[in-house]
Amino acid sequence: MSRSSLRRAYGVWAPIYDGAVSGFSAPLRRQSLAELPKDAQRILINGIGTGLDLPYLPAGRDLIGTDLSRAMLRRAQKRGHAVWLVQADAEALPLADGSIDLVILHLILAVVPDAGKALTEVVRVLRPGGEIRLLDKFLRPGERAWLRRAIAPLSAALATHTDLIFEDILAQQPSLAVISDTPAALGGWFRLIRLRKSLPA
């Protein structure tokens, strides 16, 4: 799906997004964002959507929320949290190299046109030693999952991918190490993953 199509799709999704995913995702978001590092002062919520992560973030942090959809950002703004909202492409973030302490990627990699490019951008803006908190649906290497693969063309038309293999995406990022990888829902299709960017040698 092209970026313009994706933007239009989430313009349609925006009014009903919370009702569709909030109940399912709320406990997963809470778990993902528990015990954030104290030195993670500048936090990027990449693909902030309507701002469903904001209630689980501690006060006093410098929050930046990006999203491709202006309609989503307008809804995030209405939550009243102190966050700098920017309309931006996840594959071309308007942020300086190494300027972010922690990145939140909740239900975004399976949406963007190129998950590998989006993760590369996250690695670029993340400082060495910084963390990524990731929640999304992924296949595991060698997993047959015939139904998920079969519906992939249809789900892509609905602005999400059901056949991404996280390990293939991660293999492109040698500077990232997995801290934890926890099955989260639907028999482990959804996963909570913590990553850390390595320090210079």
N, C-alpha and C positions, 0 to 999 in steps of 0.2 A: 504494500500500500504506500502511495506517495505521501509526502509530508502534507501537501494541501488536502488530500483526501483524509488523512489522519486528523488534521486540524478540524475539518468539517465533521468527521465522525464524533469527535469528543465535544464539539459544540452541541451536537444532538444529545450525547450522553450526559452532559453536565447537569441538567435539571434532575435526572433520575439516578445519577451515579451513587450518591450516598445511600439511597434506599436499596440499590442493587448489591453493593459490596460492603457497606459499613458493618452490618451485623456479622458477616462471615469473617471479615478481616480484622476487626477491632482487637480481639485477643492475640492475634498473630503480630499485629503492630506493637502492641504493648510488650509482648515478649521480646520482640526484636530490639526494642529501644530501652530495655531494662539495663541498668548499670552502665550508662555511658561513661567513657573515660573522663576524668576531671579535667584533663588538659585539652579536651575536644571543645574548644570555645567557639570556633567558626564552623558551622554545620551547614552543609548543602543538602537540601531535600530536592533531589533531581527527579522531576516528574511529580511535583507536589499535588497535582490534581486539585481537588476541592479542599485540601488541607487536613485530611483525616489523620495524619501523623502528628499534627501540632499539639493535641492535648497530652501526648505522651512524652513531650520534650521538656526538660527542666527550664525554669526561668533563668534569665541572666545570660543566655548564650546568644551569640550573633548568628541569626538564622537567615539563610538565603533559600528562596523557593523558586525553582524554574519549572516552566511548563510550556509546551508548544501551543496550548489552547488558551486564548484570552478568556473564553467563557469559564474555564476551570479556575483560572486565576482570580476572576471576579468573585467566585464563590469562596475561594480560600481567603480572600481579603475580608469577607463578611464575618469570618470567625473571630476577628478582633485581636488576633495574636500579633506580637511584635515580630514581623518577618518582612524582609525585603523581597518583593515578588518581581520576577523578571520573565517576560515572554522570551523563550529561547529554545533552540533545538538541542536535544540531549547529545547529539553527535557533533556539536560545535558550540561549546559552552563559552560565554563571554566572561571568562574568569582567568586570572593569571596562573601560571604554573606554580604548583606547590602552595597555593593560597588557602586551602581548605584542610581542616583538621579531621573531619569525619563526613562521610557521604552516606545518605540514606537512598537506597534504590528499592522502593517498594512497588511491586507490580508495574515496573517500567521496562525492564529489559525484554520482556515478552511482547511489548507493544511497539517499540521503535523499529524502523525499517531494518537497521543493522545493529544487532546487539553487541557485536564485536567492536564496532566503531564507538558505540556509546560507552562501553567499558574502558576503551582506550582513552577517551576524553576524561573520564573519572580519574583514571590513574594519573593523567597529566596534571589535573588541578589539585590532586591530593598530595599533601606533604609527605615526605618519608616518615614512616612510623605511624601515619594516619590509618584510620579504619574505615571499612565499608560495612554497612548493615544492609543485607540483601534479603528480600522476600519475593519469591516468584515461583512460577510453575516451570519445572524442568524435567526432562527425561534423563535417565542415567545411561552411561555407555552400555550398549548391548541390550538395553531394555526393549522388548518387542513392542509393547503398548500399541497394539494394532489399531485400537479405536482412536487414540489420541493422534496417531499418525494419519489415520483415514480422514479425520475431520479437520486436519491442518489447513487445507485449502479454503474450507468454509470459514474457519475461525479467523484466518488471515483477512478475509473479506470483512469480518466484523471487528477488525482492528486489534487482534491479538494472535499470538502464535502458540500452538500447543505441542510443537515438536522440537523445541530447542534443547540441546544437550549442553548443560552448563560446563562440563569438563572440557568440551571443545572450545568454548568461549574463553575459559580461564587459561587454556594452554597458550593463548596468544599474549598472555601477560606474565612474563617471568618474574616481575617484581612483586607479584601478589602471592601471599601465603594464606592458606585456609586455617583459620583459628578454630572454627566449629562449623558443622554442617548437620542440621537437625531436621528430620522429617516433620512437616507441620500440619498437613491436612490431605485428605483424599488419598490415603494410602501412601503418603510420601511424595505425591506429585508436586505439591507445594513444599518448598524447603526454606528454612531460615539459615542463612549463611553469613558468617563473619569472616572478613578478609582483612589483612594488614599489608600495607606497602612496606617493603624492606628498606632499611636504612642503608646509606652509602657504605660500601666496603672500606 
